[in-house]
Amino acid sequence: MIRVLHYGCPEDARRRVAFLGVSRSDADRLIGDLRACLIGVSLDAEPAEALSGCLERRRIPYARGTRTLLFSVSSREQVQAWIDGDGDAGTPLLPVRRAIERYLAQTFAVPCRGLTLDLSGMPRIMGILNVTPDSFSDGGRYRSPDEAVKRGLAMAEEGADIIDVGGESTRPGASRVTAEEELDRVVPVVRGVAAGTRALISVDTTKAIVARAAADAGAHLVNDTSALADDPGMASVVRETGMAVVLMHRRGTPATMQISPHYDSLFDEVLDELAARIDAARNAGIPEERILVDPGVGFGKRLEDNMAFHRHLADLRSLGRPVVFGSSRKAFIGSITGKDAPHRVFGTSASVALAVAAGAHVIRVHDVAAMRDVVRVAGAIARGAEC
């Protein structure tokens, strides 16, 4: 795919292109003429060779990495001017313009079963409500549906815009549960929370039968850690119910995903795989405006991968869809701080602040009240007026 690579300064851009396999001399030429939008095009993609010709005619510096063609442009308007000036010869630049337009899209209105999730201002908070005995952080905390409903309503009062109800653990090494057991755990809680709050309700499941029952009970979104891949019927449920859907990137299954995960180029691979899942959702009849994406922190990721998502989360804007970010209490925070899951609130706060600054639209957390303040302060700083 064609994407815009996030960078904070020229030296940051130099490190990124070096990682992608660009020689030092080519990197010097590329960074010496660096413009606002650093573009990466897979060398396997159809436009790559034609784009090289366009760039050479325009005398625009470019470089080839191991698997990526790289160049920079000033703006979408500059690319459009080249297209207008080159006639048919400028056709290969059309997908570059569209890639920049996707990257620049930062506000969204997501339809959810007759309601709208407005993602045009401060990031929204998704509160995690696990009704499982074995989730990594809060498994077994809510021993009855009534206790879980009470906690869900409390999270809404604390500032959660979305309550995410999950009845099957997705922690590393977790085993699957039957649909019947998951239904018994989830449906009464969704119904109870829906009756007591105006917050949107999400169901964290990969099973179509659970998603449909949750919709009947009042859910508005499906948070699918398999990005619709585990259950062939899930896409139909999303399409027919009008629910929005979070497509999360995951390698393997919860039982296997943390057994030696590996990436040659994290963002190339994650973006390509998420783009393929977006295409699959659209091809199944799900309108694009109902799709959100999640990079899947901790789901088949190494420590360095999880940290890189914080530095370059803006790369996910190349998908043109709102970004959900869920790092709350996860193991990588424990690896850095040495704290166990219930004591990772300060580490989570740092992660959330960075994600907000990088442009995440929805923050998925356990500690709603504390993270509400983190989101407000980080968002206010990131969006503050120039002076």
NORDA-V243175 format. One record per residue. N is the residue number from 1. RES is the residue in one small letter. PSI is psi in whole degrees, -180 to 180 (* if undefined). BURIAL is + if it has 9 or more other ideal C-beta (glycine too) atoms within 8 Angstrom, else -. Layout:
n: (N:N)
res: (RES:RES)
psi: (PSI:PSI)
burial: (BURIAL:BURIAL)
//
This chain:
n: (1:2:3:4:5:6:7:8:9:10:11:12:13:14:15:16:17:18:19:20:21:22:23:24:25:26:27:28:29:30:31:32:33:34:35:36:37:38:39:40:41:42:43:44:45:46:47:48:49:50:51:52:53:54:55:56:57:58:59:60:61:62:63:64:65:66:67:68:69:70:71:72:73:74:75:76:77:78:79:80:81:82:83:84:85:86:87:88:89:90:91:92:93:94:95:96:97:98:99:100:101:102:103:104:105:106:107:108:109:110:111:112:113:114:115:116:117:118:119:120:121:122:123:124:125:126:127:128:129:130:131:132:133:134:135:136:137:138:139:140:141:142:143:144:145:146:147:148:149:150:151:152:153:154:155:156:157:158:159:160:161:162:163:164:165:166:167:168:169:170:171:172:173:174:175:176:177:178:179:180:181:182:183:184:185:186:187:188:189:190:191:192:193:194:195:196:197:198:199:200:201:202:203:204:205:206:207:208:209:210:211:212:213:214:215:216:217:218:219:220:221:222:223:224:225:226:227:228:229:230:231:232:233:234:235:236:237:238:239:240:241:242:243:244:245:246:247:248:249:250:251:252:253:254:255:256:257:258:259:260:261:262:263:264:265:266:267:268:269:270:271:272:273:274:275:276:277:278:279:280:281:282:283:284:285:286:287:288:289:290:291:292:293:294:295:296:297:298:299:300:301:302:303:304:305:306:307:308:309:310:311:312:313:314:315:316:317:318:319:320:321:322:323:324:325:326:327:328:329:330:331:332:333:334:335:336:337:338:339:340:341:342:343:344:345:346:347:348:349:350:351:352:353:354:355:356:357:358:359:360:361:362:363:364:365:366:367:368:369:370:371:372:373:374:375:376:377:378:379:380:381:382:383:384:385:386:387)
res: (m:i:r:v:l:h:y:g:c:p:e:d:a:r:r:r:v:a:f:l:g:v:s:r:s:d:a:d:r:l:i:g:d:l:r:a:c:l:i:g:v:s:l:d:a:e:p:a:e:a:l:s:g:c:l:e:r:r:r:i:p:y:a:r:g:t:r:t:l:l:f:s:v:s:s:r:e:q:v:q:a:w:i:d:g:d:g:d:a:g:t:p:l:l:p:v:r:r:a:i:e:r:y:l:a:q:t:f:a:v:p:c:r:g:l:t:l:d:l:s:g:m:p:r:i:m:g:i:l:n:v:t:p:d:s:f:s:d:g:g:r:y:r:s:p:d:e:a:v:k:r:g:l:a:m:a:e:e:g:a:d:i:i:d:v:g:g:e:s:t:r:p:g:a:s:r:v:t:a:e:e:e:l:d:r:v:v:p:v:v:r:g:v:a:a:g:t:r:a:l:i:s:v:d:t:t:k:a:i:v:a:r:a:a:a:d:a:g:a:h:l:v:n:d:t:s:a:l:a:d:d:p:g:m:a:s:v:v:r:e:t:g:m:a:v:v:l:m:h:r:r:g:t:p:a:t:m:q:i:s:p:h:y:d:s:l:f:d:e:v:l:d:e:l:a:a:r:i:d:a:a:r:n:a:g:i:p:e:e:r:i:l:v:d:p:g:v:g:f:g:k:r:l:e:d:n:m:a:f:h:r:h:l:a:d:l:r:s:l:g:r:p:v:v:f:g:s:s:r:k:a:f:i:g:s:i:t:g:k:d:a:p:h:r:v:f:g:t:s:a:s:v:a:l:a:v:a:a:g:a:h:v:i:r:v:h:d:v:a:a:m:r:d:v:v:r:v:a:g:a:i:a:r:g:a:e:c)
psi: (165:130:160:127:127:139:149:-30:168:-37:-34:-45:-39:-43:-39:-44:-32:-43:-34:4:15:136:160:-42:-40:-37:-41:-44:-42:-47:-29:-24:33:130:-179:-36:110:117:135:131:126:131:-18:-14:149:-39:-10:-50:-42:-37:-38:-42:-43:-44:-40:-41:-35:-1:42:124:137:167:154:128:-162:-41:13:135:130:137:171:150:161:-38:168:-39:-36:-44:-41:-38:-40:-42:-46:-37:-23:-7:-136:-30:-18:1:-41:-16:-13:-48:-24:-45:-43:-36:-41:-39:-41:-43:-37:-17:113:-11:140:152:110:115:136:87:52:-13:172:128:106:115:50:-8:-132:147:146:153:127:114:134:122:90:124:58:155:-9:20:153:-29:-44:26:134:6:-34:107:-8:158:-38:-41:-40:-43:-43:-44:-40:-44:-36:-41:-39:-41:-32:-12:8:129:-25:137:120:107:123:133:8:125:138:19:155:131:-3:146:157:156:163:159:-38:-44:-41:-41:-45:-35:-41:-49:-47:-33:-45:-46:-43:-42:-41:-34:-18:1:158:0:149:153:131:146:124:95:158:6:128:-41:-36:-42:-43:-43:-38:-40:-45:-29:-8:6:151:-23:155:128:98:108:-12:1:44:8:-28:-36:116:-19:-8:-42:-39:-40:-45:-47:-48:-32:-17:9:152:165:135:119:111:144:131:138:123:-159:166:-33:-26:-11:-25:15:94:56:150:140:134:-37:98:-53:-36:-46:-45:-44:-43:-43:-38:-38:-38:-37:-34:-44:-41:-41:-45:-42:-24:1:9:121:140:-32:-12:9:132:161:153:126:-13:51:127:-3:88:42:147:168:-47:-30:-47:-38:-38:-33:-35:-39:-36:32:-30:-22:-30:-16:-19:-17:-15:18:154:148:127:136:123:94:2:121:17:167:-33:-32:-40:-36:-34:-42:-20:10:149:170:-47:-13:28:22:-38:-40:-40:-39:-43:-44:-46:-43:-43:-39:-41:-46:-31:-6:14:143:-31:131:122:119:159:-45:81:-51:-45:-44:-23:-43:-40:-46:-44:-45:-47:-41:-40:-40:-46:-31:11:157:149:148:*)
burial: (+:+:+:+:+:+:+:-:-:-:-:+:+:+:-:+:+:+:-:+:-:+:-:-:-:+:+:-:+:+:+:-:+:+:-:-:+:+:+:+:+:+:+:-:+:-:+:+:-:+:+:+:+:+:+:-:-:-:-:+:+:+:+:+:+:-:+:+:+:+:+:+:+:-:+:+:-:+:+:+:-:+:+:-:-:+:-:-:-:+:-:+:+:+:+:+:+:+:+:+:+:+:+:-:+:-:-:+:+:+:+:+:+:-:-:-:+:-:+:-:-:-:+:+:+:+:+:+:+:+:+:+:-:-:+:+:+:-:+:-:-:+:-:-:+:-:+:+:+:-:+:+:+:-:+:+:-:+:-:+:+:+:+:+:+:+:+:+:+:+:+:+:-:+:-:-:-:-:-:-:+:+:+:+:+:+:+:+:+:+:+:+:+:+:-:+:+:-:+:+:+:+:+:+:+:+:+:+:+:+:+:+:+:+:+:-:+:+:+:+:+:+:+:+:+:+:+:+:-:-:+:-:-:+:+:+:+:+:+:-:+:-:+:+:+:+:+:+:+:+:-:+:-:+:+:-:+:-:-:-:+:-:+:-:+:-:+:+:+:+:+:+:+:+:+:-:+:+:-:+:+:+:-:+:-:+:-:+:-:+:+:+:+:+:+:+:+:+:+:+:+:-:-:-:+:+:+:+:+:+:-:+:+:-:+:+:+:+:+:+:+:+:+:+:+:+:+:+:+:+:-:+:+:+:-:-:+:-:+:-:+:-:-:+:+:-:+:+:+:-:+:+:+:+:+:+:+:+:+:+:+:+:+:+:+:+:+:+:-:+:+:+:-:+:+:+:+:+:+:-:-:-:-:-:-:-:-)
//
